[in-house]
Each structure stands twice: as C-alpha cells, then as structure tokens.
C-alpha cells in the first residue's frame, strides 16, 4: 500500500488508515478476539497507519491497539492518538452508552486543553498503549475550547515535537473552520478532517484544503462514508451519527445507482473521492471486524472510471469545482 508523509515531519502514513473507535466498542460490544482479528486483517492488507484516542471506549481502544502493536517491530507502523479529554476514575455502576460506547463507565471524561493536561494525556495514553512512543498527536474536538487550544495545548504540542516525544502534531475535528485556523495560525503538520470532504459534503474545499495545500500541511480525511449513509444508503441510515434526512438518502442512492452503472461501487467512489485534492494524504476508516477491513481495502483498490466523476457533475451530484481523482488513483 502506498505511503505518504505528513508535511515536513517526515512521519509516514499509508493512504488507508485503520480507525480504532470500533474496537473501542463504538455503539455495540466487540470481543477481544474480533478486535485483534480486525487489526490483524489491517496489517495483512498493508495498512501501517493506526489511529486511536482516549475517548474511544474510555481507553479500551488504546489498550487493544497497543496490545497488538507491541508484537510488531518498532518503526514498522505509525500510531496516532489524541489529547483534550482526560480520563478520571468514576464511582458507581453504569455504562458509557450516552457517549456512544458499550463499555462500563469506569471513568469520566474531563475536557482539558491546558499544557499540563496535554502532557498528562500523552503520558496516560502511553501507559494504556504499553508503548514508548506515539508518532502523531491530534488535539481532539477543541470546538468549544478554542482559546485554551491555541494558547496552551498547541504550544505544548510544539514543545513535545521539539523534544522528540512525538513526531507530528495536528488537530482532529468534525468541522473545517477551526481546522483552517490551525493551518493558517500554527505550525502543525497535519489535520484530521472528519466528514467535511466527502461525496455529500465538500465544505472543506472552501478554505481548509486550499490553505493546507498552500502551507504544506497534510490532510487526513475521516468520515468518508459520513458515518454510514455512503456505505449503505437506505431509509434509517445515519449521516454524521444522526438519522439521515430524506434528501441526503435520495442523493446517496443516486450516487449508488450511478456508480453501479459505471461498473464500480458507491463505497469505492466514496473512498476515492478525497484523493482528487493534492492536500489529501490519506483516508482514515473505522472498522470493527476483519471482514470490514478486507472489504474497505478491496474497495480502495477498485477502479473508479473517469466517466463516473463526469456523470456525477453532469447530473448535479457534484459541483464543477471539486477536483476528482484520475482513474486508478484509489488503487
């Protein structure tokens, strides 16, 4: 699988990354054997970029991913995690389903974008992972904490990068506006933009992607399926973790019909689309089983004909402006 680097950091990532929220029991439980089989399938597919976060299953994702990666040679993979939520012990029974994870509520999340909080978050993550290094750290969802993120958390990440504790630094969010500010006002290496550069939402194209291209900041695109709608469009499917509006379901179904007419699949087109922009380094896709990983890798390798993109624009499914990948760009 092709590998690219994150800006000036030199940190390599494969064009397809494994998102580990699923093995943190996102929405429904995943057993240990199934979780490790999913990561193993990713490794067998050539994936060498793995992303996790303390938020995912109250640390379960980090523990499982670290347990697998400890069996692989140091330097043979790239690992990213996130900072911004500290995990503090919680008293009493209960579960974490209100936050989307089917795990016992053994801890509670505490927002902390202070310098000390960022350093502690990384130390705690290293402990859960059982590893001695994290390659990439993203500030995680600082939407409501902009002042602390820019004046305290980001400078601390810059110090940690200078110290060699981490290799690359960035921010990961479900919006493009604040990520654009990070690109323009800081010296980050990468942004993780979830859901804002997809077949159904190209809002990152207005400012974020041009700014990233101009400053040499790399973009990893998450949420290419918009949390499910572009993987399996139907009534009741989800878009950005909520029930999709009827007009979005209709548009996704039109994309699906057009893809099949051109001998490809909607999933393949959704995975290929971000690579049309030169600022995009790769896509990050969550998986909870070996079968999902193998399907994603196969869809990424599938050919999406140039005629599909031309027809999508001609039918008004895509505006004329977004760049689209050349045939086989997704291979």
VENTA-V496614 format. One line per field, one symbol per residue. ss: DSSP state (h for helix, s for strand, l for the rest). phi: phi as a letter, one per 40 degrees, with the letter a starting at -180 (. if undefined). psi: psi as a letter, one per 20 degrees, with the letter a starting at -180 (. if undefined). A space follows every 50 residues. Layout:
ss->???
phi->???
psi->???
//
This chain:
ss->llssslhhhllssslssssllhhhlslllllhhhhhhhhhhhhhllllss sllllllllhhhhhhhhhhllllllllsssssslssssslllllslhhhl sllsllssssslllhhhhhhhhhhhhhhhllllssssssslllllhhhhh hhhhhhhhhhhhhllsssssssslllhhhhhhhhhllllsssssllllll llhhhllhhhhhhhhllssssslllhhhlllllllllssllssllhhhhh hhhhhhhhhhhllllhhhhhhhhhhhlllssssssslllhhhhhhhhhhh hllllhhhhhhhhhlllllllllllllllll
phi->.cbbbcfccgccbccbbcccccccgcgbcbcdcccccccccccccgcbbb baaddcgfgccccccccccccbcdgcabbbbbbhbcbbdbcgchbbcccg bcbcccbbcbcabcccccccdccccdcccgbbabcbbbcbfcdcbccccc cbccdccccccccgcbcabaabacbccccccdccbbbccabbbbgbabdb abccccbcccccccbgccbbbbgccfgicccacacgcbbfgbdccdcccc ccccdcccccccgbbcccccccdcccbccccabbbcabaccccccccccc cccbcdcccccccccgcbcccccbccdgdcc
psi->pqprqnbihjpqqqhpqopjhgjjlogqqprgggghhghhhgghijpjpp paqhhnkligggggghhghhjqppiirppqarqhoqoqqqqrrrrkhhjj pmqqmhrqpopokrghhgghggggghghhkrjqphppppolkgjlgghgh hggghghgghghijhqhqqaqprjqhghhgggghialrhqqoopijnrhi okhihgggggggghjkpqppprkhjljhhihnprpirqoljrppqhhhgg ghhgggggghhjkaqgggghhhghiipiiphrqppqqjqhggghgghghh iqpoqhhggghhghjjhprhgpqqqqpjhi.
//
